[in-house]
Amino acid sequence: MNKGLLVTALALCTTAAFAQKKIVQSPKTLAVTPYHKNVILSDLPDVAKWEHYNYTGIQLAKSTENPQYIGRINTIIEKLNHNVGTDSILIPAKEAAYVNKYKADIINALKNLENNGKYVKEVFYGTFSPVRYCSVNNALTFYLGGLYYPEAVTLTKTNTSERLREVISKFAAPNIALLTDVLNNSEVKQVALAVNYPINDVNAESSFFKYETLVLVVPKPVLLAFAKTAITEKELLAKAGVYAHTTDMARLQTQKVDILN
């Protein structure tokens, strides 16, 4: 074979092989969070938007002590100790794998919350489990909902940011600091704590309590530092995410809000 043709042929073969190698390896360049390989979890707003439906259950449970809408944390732990799935604790099937995988850590966190938390002996829930996993900015996030801060906030004397900061300071921040056991693995990157709280509009014709929903989302290193009192609450909020459903939002709307400015 002519030497020039041989060189050309070798070059073409090398180019083709390199191109084939690139084609085979290209999917690896699409960096994704590991859990997305097996399951696509709901984004936090889609999970949290159902939280404010709990206000109906809260009102019914408080007035009738209806067990359908209320369960102590030890009840949730008891259910978790049994088979976790769509028939046991109302966890969506796509999340049950994570609940089962990290069940021991979840139970330890709930026990710590039950023993040391404030206003957390009871968890309010109806159709949806208070123990969830979701996605926040493509990061696997442990989500605990169904909690209730019973101190009424007067709507006409506060704005949205003031109300959210009050509930975070008195309830969400100290309680989320008790959930660090759910971070005892490399896969879970954040913790979200959802809480309903009552609004008392003194100008309303009725003294009927309305409810708002707050979801505090804290990245793993920030929460671990806060739990050790290595950072202040202000520093926590500067690095956390706050989602809310407030009285001025449309039904089934939960969105990220800025409470620092």
HELIX and SHEET records of a PDB file:
HELIX    1   1 LYS A    3  GLN A   25  1                                  23    
HELIX    2   2 SER A   26  THR A   29  5                                   4    
HELIX    3   3 PRO A   34  LYS A   37  5                                   4    
HELIX    4   4 LEU A   44  ALA A   48  1                                   5    
HELIX    5   5 GLU A   51  TYR A   53  5                                   3    
HELIX    6   6 ASN A   54  THR A   64  1                                  11    
HELIX    7   7 PRO A   67  TYR A   69  5                                   3    
HELIX    8   8 ILE A   73  ASN A   81  1                                   9    
HELIX    9   9 ALA A   93  LYS A  101  1                                   9    
HELIX   10  10 LYS A  103  ASN A  116  1                                  14    
HELIX   11  11 LEU A  155  LYS A  157  5                                   3    
HELIX   12  12 THR A  160  VAL A  167  1                                   8    
HELIX   13  13 ILE A  168  ALA A  172  3                                   5    
HELIX   14  14 ALA A  173  ILE A  176  1                                   4    
HELIX   15  15 THR A  180  LEU A  183  5                                   4    
HELIX   16  16 LYS A  220  ALA A  227  1                                   8    
HELIX   17  17 GLU A  233  LYS A  239  1                                   7    
SHEET    1   A 2 ILE A  70  ARG A  72  0                                        
SHEET    2   A 2 GLU A 122  PHE A 124 -1                                        
SHEET    1   B 4 VAL A 131  VAL A 136  0                                        
SHEET    2   B 4 ALA A 139  TYR A 148 -1                                        
SHEET    3   B 4 GLN A 190  ASN A 200  1                                        
SHEET    4   B 4 VAL A 153  THR A 154  1                                        
SHEET    1   C 6 VAL A 131  VAL A 136  0                                        
SHEET    2   C 6 ALA A 139  TYR A 148 -1                                        
SHEET    3   C 6 GLN A 190  ASN A 200  1                                        
SHEET    4   C 6 LYS A 210  PRO A 219 -1                                        
SHEET    5   C 6 GLY A 241  HIS A 245 -1                                        
SHEET    6   C 6 GLN A 255  LYS A 256 -1                                        
END                                                                             
